[in-house]
Amino acid sequence: MSPCETAGGNFFEQLPGDHEVHLLSMILHDWDEAKNRALLRRSFEALPSGGAVIISELLVNDEKTGPAPAALMSLNMLIETEGRNYTPAEYSAWLEEAGFRHIETV
């Protein structure tokens, strides 16, 4: 296997099980909380023990008051999709619920 591969398909149906890391970059803001929780649970189930998921998103603060770029994008997502930008606390809770440990916000 090469150091980095992409996998096509529908991530709501199946995620690669032969990878050590899943990168969800600018994905979760498109979906509502239930779909995000299901996707993270599916990721945890597909990854080997010790695997990791990396979420790359604009984060709103836990008070949901900013920063301005994330808050404005969240407003746009509410208008155009079923999602919004989420907080570090929301992601941490969903990841923990899915089974992930050693959760960090960077």
Sequence and secondary structure as in RCSB ss.txt:
>XXXX:A:sequence
MSPCETAGGNFFEQLPGDHEVHLLSMILHDWDEAKNRALLRRSFEALPSGGAVIISELLVNDEKTGPAPAALMSL
NMLIETEGRNYTPAEYSAWLEEAGFRHIETV
>XXXX:A:secstr
  SS    S TTT   SS SEEEEES GGGS HHHHHHHHHHHHHHS TT EEEEE     TTS   HHHHHHHH
HHHHHSS     HHHHHHHHHHHT  S    
